[in-house]
Amino acid sequence: MNTSKKLFGMSVLALVVSGCAVTSEPIERSVSEQRARTDLQDMYKGQEPLSGPLTLHQAMARAVKYNLEGRLKIMEEALAKRQLDLASFDMLPRMALDAGYVGRNNVSASSSESVETGTQSLEPSTSQDRDREVADLTMVWNVLDFGVSYLSAKQAGDQRLIVQERRRKVINTIVQDVRSAYWRAMAAERLLKQIDSLMTRVETARDNSQRMSEQRIGDPVQTLGYQRSLIQATRQLEEQRRALSLAKTELATLINLPLGTELTLASEDEYVVPELKVDLALLEQEALSNRPELREQDYQTRITATETRKAMLRLLPGLEFSVGGHYDSNSFLVEQGWADYGVKVTWNLFNVISAPAAIDVAKAGEEVAQARRQAMSIAILAQLYVANANYREALRQFKTNQQLADIDGQIVGQLRNRHQAAGLGELDLIQGELNTLQADLRRDLSYAELRNAYGQIFASAGLDLLPDEVQSTEVQSIATALANREADWAQGNIAVPAATMPQ
């Protein structure tokens, strides 16, 4: 009998445990498909359509406004602001409201017993109803908690400013990436048509040579050598095409265009060489004052210093004020409603023991933050000088490649004249045009690198391309502001307030 009871109890227990087990159902494919459709709509929703060829500053403006990583930083900044608002509520007094109904199944009665004789000195009696309604409203305000909450709110404010600096860094990085991708896409737009045309000519020459080989016309070894040279030319053209074909896709991704959108770039002034007219010492000062990473460290140092003050504040006793209103429907009470108030001093003595260690930790954090900022300052200055050296080197390379492209252009002109006069074979002309195309590609890519290196100098100095005030948040208005700002830099004027993104 006992064994049967045990088995029955174990069965019931197993049933209860299995009923409490948590299971997770896999997400159905239809749900994922719906999520994918929603994401595709939301990623490109509300964007201004492209109207005409895209300029460099329009591309930058679209990236500033629509790039998903930039949007994420805007959302993080909004979240930090809400967290600051929430931290401000911690400075308010604590207020608690209780109301309800209280009852029991018998009378709350008691009697008294004599301490001396141990006999009952009072018959059982009650002073409380079996069922009653109660309510309490109490407010408590601790001065020490208010001080700590105030410092915590200051830290939350600094955290919000840190998020703004990180957003500045992301915007500058996106703009620089757009600059690099745009000029490579411009090179692709200039050269891809020439590459495709030359590849068609090479394919035609290969077909003609193949037919001659099948008809056994000419020396077979010479024919095969000719075909080999054409295949090598095709391979070189394919490598060049691959290097250029992804440039527009990268640009479209940065400015958050739907992939597959036909993108046409505006014709820019050909090969305008940017000249640096800003003194490097001024850029050094600007970099140490305005780089987002260093400003973030400034705020982080302030947060750490506030943590030291919080540790010192916790050493003090807390002064607590309280006031409350109460109600009890107990019919035995003379006064069913009353208010109370009080003042109390609280002091956690263990804080006195642990506070010195907490203060030492906070001060050590300040020293670490200062050392980190100094190390970062050295790295930032090094980045500025490397960017300047890259610009100088890119300028020399572009001038050299431009000279080679000019010479190859003159050579291919002579080759075309000889080919038309039937004094030059098709393969020699194709090889000359291929050399010219490669020279043009090197020139255009080196020009893209030059423009990128020029912009990297100002990015290394922590300068914001977006001005402080923008007339509107339309793409063209932002693009105009970006173009004007860059024109100021080209003239050597960098004394413009730090940028703030229009909300």
N, C-alpha and C positions, 0 to 999 in steps of 0.2 A: 504493500500500500504506500509506504514512504517512497519507494523507488518510483512508483507511478506518479506521485505528486512532484517529485524532483524533475522527472522527465517532462511533465506538463508545464512546470515553472520555467524550465529551460526553453521549451518551445515558445511559450509566450514571450520570454525575454528576447529570443532570436527574432520573433516576428516584430516586436517593437523596434529593435535595433535596425532591422532591414527596412522598416518603414521610415526610419529617420535618415537613411542613407541618401546622400546628395548625388544626383546624376546630372550630367551636362549633355544636352542634345547638340549634335553638329548643326552648323548653320547651313540651311538649304541653299542650293545653287541659285534659285530664283531670288532669294534675298540678296545674295552677292551681286547678281546681275542688276537688280534694281539700284543697289548702292553704286555700282559702276556708272549707270546712266545718270544718277543724280550728281555724282562727282564730276562727270564730263560737262554737265550743264553749269554747275557752280563754278568750275575752274575758269570759265571764260565768260561768265555772266556779267552784264553791265559794262563791257568794254566798248570804247569808241572804235568804230570800224576804220580800217585803213582807207585813206583817201589819197590816192596818188602815190608816187614813189616815196620811199622812206628815207629821211635824212638822218644823219648821225644823232643830232640832238633830239629828234623825235623818237628815235630808238631808245635813247637814254631816258626820255620822259616816260615812255611806255613801261620801261623796266622799273623806274622809280614808283610808278603808280600801280602796275599790275603784277609785278614779279611776286610769285607765291611766297618766296622766302622773306621778301620785304613785308608782305601782308602778315606773315607770322610774327615778325617783330612788332608790328603795329598792335596786333592782338596781345602780345606779351606786355607791351607798354600799358594797354588798357587794363589788363589784369593787374599789373603792379599798382595802378592808380586805385583800383577797387580794393586791393589789399591794404593800401594806405588809408582809405576811408574806413575799412573795417578795423584797422589798428587804432584809429582815433576813438572808436566806441569803447575801447578797453579803459579809457580814462574816466568814463562815467561811473557813478556809484552802482553797486549791485542792488537790484531791486527784485524781490521774490514775492509772488502772489500765490497763496494756497487757498483753495476753497473746496468744500466737499461735505459729504454726509458720513457720519460715524455712528455705528450701532453695534450691539452685542446681544447674545441670546439669553442673558440673564442680567440681574441687577448687580451693579458694581457697588458692593457693600463691604464694610469692614467693621471690626470691633477693636477695642483696646485691652491690653493686659497690663496688670500692675507689675512694675519692675521689682518691687520689694517682695510681694507675696506670690506673684505668679498667677493670680486669679484674674478672671475677666472683670474689668472695671467699667465696661460700657457695652450695652447690648448692640448687636449688629445693626448698622444704619448705613444709609447712602446719602450722598450729596450730588449725585450725577444722574441725569436721565439716561435710560437705555438707548434712546435714539436722539441724536442732536445734530445740528448743522454748525460747521465751524468755518472761519475764514481768517486769513492773516495776510497783511501787506507790510513787508519789512524792507527798509532801505538801509544799506550799510556802505560806508565810504571810508576806505583806508588811505591815509595820506601817503604812506610808503608805496602802496600799490599804484597810486596815482602817479607818483614820481617815476617808478619803473615803467609804467605804461606810457608815460610821456616820452621817455627816452627810447622806448621800443618803437613808438610812432615816428620819432625822428629817424631811426634806423630804416623803417619802412619807406620813408620819404627818400632817403639816400639810395635805397635799393631801386626805387622807381627811376631816379636819375641815372643809375648804372644801366638800367634797361634802355634808356634813351641813348646813352653812349654806345651801347652794343648795336642799337639800331642804326646810328650814324655809321658805324664801321661796316655793317652789312650793306647799307646804301652805297657807300663809297666803293666797296668791293664789286657790287653789281654794276655800277656805272663803269668801272675800269674793265670788267669782263665784257661789257657791251662794246666799249671802245675797241678792244682787241678783236672781238668777233666781227664787228662791223667792217673794219678795214680788210680783214681776211675775206669776208663775204664780198667786198667790193672787188678784190683781186679775182675772186672766183667769177664774178659777173663779167669782168673784163676778158678773162682768158678761157672760160669753159667753152664758149662758142668757137673760139679759134682752135681749141684742142679737138672738139668734135669734128670740125671741118677737116683738120689735118688727118685725124684718124680715118675719116671716110676716104680721103685721097690715098692713104697708105693701104687701106683695104682694097681699093680699086687696083692699085699697082700690084698687090699680091695676087689678085685674081688674074690679071693679065700675065704675070710671070708664070703662074700655075698652068695656064692654057698653053703658053709657049713650051713649057717643060713637057706637057702631055703630047704635044705635037712634035717633040724632039727637035725643036728649033734652037740653035745656038749650042754653046758648050754647056753640058749638064752641070759641071762643077761650078762654073761661073753663075749659072742660073740659080743653083741652090744657095750659093753665097749671097746672091742678090736677095733671095727670099729670106735668108737668115737675117740680113741687115734690116729688112722691112719688119720682121717679127720683133727684133730688138727695139726698133723705133716704136712699134705698137706698145711694147711693154713699158717703155719710158713714158709714153703718153698716158697709159692707164694709171701709172703711179702718180703722175701729176694730177690727173683727174680725181683720183681718190683723195689726194691731199686737199683739194679744193671743194669737193662735193658736199662735205659735211658742215662747211662754214655757215651757210644759211640756216641749216637746221639748228645749229648751236645758237645763232642769233635769235631765231624764232622762239626757242625755248626760254632764253633770257628775258625776252619782252612778253612772254606768255601768250604768244599767238597759237591758235590751234594748229597742230602739226599737219602739214600738207597744204597750208595756205600759200598761195602764190605770192611771193615776196619780191618786190622790185625796189632796188635802191636808187636814190637820187644821185645824179651825176655831181660829183664834187670837183672843185678846182684841182687839176691834176698835179700831184706831187708838190704841194706847198710845204716847204720845209719849216717846221716850227722852231722858233728861236727862243731860248731861255733868257729872259731879261730880268729875272729876279736874283738878287744877291743870295749866295748860298748861306751866308751867316744869318740873313733874315729868315730863310726857310728853316734853319736849325732852331731858332728861337720859336718859330711858329710850331714846329714839330713837338718841341718839349712842352709847349703850352696847350696845344689843341688836339693832340692825337687822342682818339677815343680810349685807347688802352691806358694811357697815363691818367686821363681824367677819371676813368673807372677806378684806378688805383687810389686816386685822391679821395674819392667817395668811400672806398673800402677802408682806407686809413681812418677816415672820420667815423665810420661804423665801429671799427675796432676801438677807437678812443672812447666812444659812447659806451661800449661794453665795459671798459674800465670804470667809468663813472657809475654804471649800474652795479658793478661789483662793490664799489665803495658805498653806494646808497643802501645796499642790503645789510650793511653793518649796523645801520641805525634802527632803533625801535620804531614800530609802526603805531600810529595814532589812529584809532578807529572810532568813527561816529556812527551811531545807529538810531533809527527812529522807525516805529511801526504802529500799525493799527490792527486791532484784533476783534473778532466777534465769535461768541459761543452762545448757542440757543439754549443752553442748560438752564432749566427753570429754577434750579436751586441757587443760581448766582444772583447776587444783588445787582451787579452791573454786568449786563451781557455784552457790552461793547466797551473797549478801553484802548488807550494809547500808551506806549512806553517809549523811552528814549534812554540813551546811555553813551558814555565815553569810555573807551578802553584802550590801554596800552598793551601792544603785543610785541614780543621780541623773541625771535628764534635764536637761542644762544649758540646753537651749532653753526650758525652763519658767522659768528665771531671767530670760530675755530677755522672754518673753511675759507673765509673771505681773503686772508692774505695770499693763500695759494691761488685763488681766483684772480686777484689783482695782479699777481706775478704773471699768470698765464696771459691776461689781457695786455699787459705791458710788453710781454714777449711778442704777442701778436702784432702790436704796433711797430716794434723793431723789425719784424719779418716783413711787414707791409712796406716799410720804408726801404729796406734792402731790396725787395722785389721791384719797387718803383725805380730805384737807381739802376738796377741791372736792366730793366726794360728801357730806360732812357738811353743807355749805351747801345742797346740793340736797335732802337729806333733811329738814332743818329747813324748807325752803320747802314741801316736800310736806305736812309736818305742819300748817303754818299754812294752806295751801290747803285741806286736808281740814277744818280747823276752820271756815274761812270758808264752805265748801260746806255744812257741817252747819247753820250759822246761817241761810244763805240758804234751804236746803231746809226748815228749820223754819218760816220765814216763809211760804214758798210753800204749804206744806201747810195752815197755818192759814187762809190766804186761800181756798184751794180748798175747804176744809172748810166755810167759811162760805157760799161760793157754792153748794155742793152742798145744804146745808141749805135755803137760800132757794129753789133750783129745786125741791127736793122739796115744799116748801109750795105753790109755784105750781102744780105738776102736780096736787096734791091738789085745789086749787080748780078747775082745768080739768076734772078727771074729774067733779066734782060738777055743773058746768055742762053737760058733755056728757050726763050721765045725765038732766038736766032738759031735754034737747033744745034747749038754748040755745047750743050750740057745735058746730061742724062737726068731722068726723073728722080733717081735715087739721090743724086748729089743735091738736087733742089730740095727734096724732102728733108735730107739731113741738115741742110742750111736753115730751112724753116723750123726744124725741130730745135736747132741750137738757138735760134732767135726766140722761140717760144719759151725755152728754158731760161734764157736771159731775162725775158719779160717777167716770168714767174718769180725769179730771184729778186728782181727789182721791186715788184709789187709786194712780195712778202716782207722784204727788208723795209719797205716804206710802212707797212702795217706795224712792224716791230718798232720803227722809229716813233710813230704816233703813240703807240702803247707805252714806250719808254718815257716819252715826254709827259704823258698824263700820270705815269707812275711817280714822277718827282713830286707833283702836287699832292697825290694821294699819300705818299710817304711823309709829307709835311702836315698831314691831318687837315688839309683844306677841303671844305665842302663845296661841291660844285653847285648845289642847290642854294640860291640866295635866301636871305632871311624873310623876304616878302615876295609872294607870288600873287599875281592879280586874280587868278582862279585856279581850280584844280583840273582844268581841261588840258589835254595833252599838248596842244599847241602853245598854250600859255606857259606851261612848265618848260617846254622845249625852248621857247624864246628866252626865258630866264636863264636856262643853262647856257645857251649860246652867248648871252651878254656876260655872264660870269666868266666863261672861258676867254672871251675877248679881253676882259680886264686882266686876266692872268697873262695873256699874250703881250699886253702892254707893260707888264711888270707890276701891276696894281693888285696886291693880295690883301689890302686893308679893308676887308669886308666882314661884317659880323658873321658868327657861326650860323650854319644853316639850321632851320627848323622845318620839318616836313609839314605841308599843309594837311590838316585833318579832314 
